[in-house]
């Protein structure tokens, strides 16, 4: 897996969505209770952000393109201790359409699960919690 800085450079090829082009901002969180995977927690956080929404009017709202011109700015707050194993390509697959731009900042939470289960991939009893903000616009 590529270094986080290399992954981010692939997903930061455009400027953030200008405020005047933002439709809405969705928030979510996800965790990995066993296995300490920031990727799994990030996927769950992004899915939580978008799973209860539908945007049927995008074709009318975005000039010249509809879903093909949709932009998503995704901010992930991840505990620094677990940022090294983040796979942004897997996280990007959560989004069915749109040009995804990622940013990662220190945040989230590490909480005790109370038990380490080796066969579930645990190396300790940390639960990794990730917060996601998904800005939708054009």
WOWOPE-V552210 format. One record per residue. N is the residue number from 1. RES is the residue in three letters. NEAR is the number of other ideal C-beta (glycine too) atoms within 8 Angstrom. Layout:
n->(N/N)
res->(RES/RES)
near->(NEAR/NEAR)
//
This chain:
n->(1/2/3/4/5/6/7/8/9/10/11/12/13/14/15/16/17/18/19/20/21/22/23/24/25/26/27/28/29/30/31/32/33/34/35/36/37/38/39/40/41/42/43/44/45/46/47/48/49/50/51/52/53/54/55/56/57/58/59/60/61/62/63/64/65/66/67/68/69/70/71/72/73/74/75/76/77/78/79/80/81/82/83/84/85/86/87/88/89/90/91/92/93/94/95/96/97/98/99/100/101/102/103/104/105/106/107/108/109/110/111/112/113/114/115/116/117/118/119/120/121/122/123/124/125/126/127/128/129/130/131/132/133/134/135/136/137/138)
res->(UNK/UNK/UNK/UNK/UNK/UNK/UNK/UNK/UNK/UNK/UNK/UNK/UNK/UNK/UNK/UNK/UNK/UNK/UNK/UNK/UNK/UNK/UNK/UNK/UNK/UNK/UNK/UNK/UNK/UNK/UNK/UNK/UNK/UNK/UNK/UNK/UNK/UNK/UNK/UNK/UNK/UNK/UNK/UNK/UNK/UNK/UNK/UNK/UNK/UNK/UNK/UNK/UNK/UNK/UNK/UNK/UNK/UNK/UNK/UNK/UNK/UNK/UNK/UNK/UNK/UNK/UNK/UNK/UNK/UNK/UNK/UNK/UNK/UNK/UNK/UNK/UNK/UNK/UNK/UNK/UNK/UNK/UNK/UNK/UNK/UNK/UNK/UNK/UNK/UNK/UNK/UNK/UNK/UNK/UNK/UNK/UNK/UNK/UNK/UNK/UNK/UNK/UNK/UNK/UNK/UNK/UNK/UNK/UNK/UNK/UNK/UNK/UNK/UNK/UNK/UNK/UNK/UNK/UNK/UNK/UNK/UNK/UNK/UNK/UNK/UNK/UNK/UNK/UNK/UNK/UNK/UNK/UNK/UNK/UNK/UNK/UNK/UNK)
near->(3/5/5/11/6/8/14/12/7/8/11/9/5/6/3/6/10/8/5/4/8/11/7/6/8/10/9/15/11/16/11/13/6/10/9/12/11/15/11/11/17/15/12/14/15/17/11/11/12/12/7/3/6/3/8/4/6/10/7/4/7/11/5/4/8/8/10/6/10/15/13/12/11/15/12/16/11/17/13/6/5/15/12/5/9/15/9/12/7/8/15/10/6/8/11/3/6/10/7/9/13/14/10/11/8/7/8/12/6/10/8/6/11/4/6/8/7/6/4/7/9/13/5/6/9/9/12/16/13/16/12/17/10/15/13/13/11/11)
//
